[in-house]
Amino acid sequence: MQYIKNHYKFIVSHYSMTPKKISVVIPALNEELNIGRVLDRVQEAFTKYNLHGEIIVVEASSTDKTVEIAQAHGARVFTVPKI
């Protein structure tokens, strides 16, 4: 039992020190008023929790500046047809 506890502690401590890679996918449609703030918060969380990865915005043919704002904040943007 002690071996299992020690092994578990090693795995948890090693995992918490290893940078995590994730993808955050955010759906959007005409979100120019909010998307910049949302992307800033995601970046803050990446920094706070030592996360590494990408932010993807999937937008449905927005007619405002959602795409431009998302790209300016470093997000990868994919446009899909509006359903």
Stockholm file with secondary structure:
# STOCKHOLM 1.0

chainA/1-83         MQYIKNHYKFIVSHYSMTPKKISVVIPALNEELNIGRVLDRVQEAFTKYNLHGEIIVVEASSTDKTVEIAQAHGARVFTVPKI
#=GR chainA/1-83 SS CHHHHHHHHHHHHHHHHSCEEEEEEEEESSCTTTHHHHHHHHHHHHHHTTEEEEEEEEESCCSSSHHHHHHHTTCEEEECCCC
#=GC SS_cons        CHHHHHHHHHHHHHHHHSCEEEEEEEEESSCTTTHHHHHHHHHHHHHHTTEEEEEEEEESCCSSSHHHHHHHTTCEEEECCCC
//
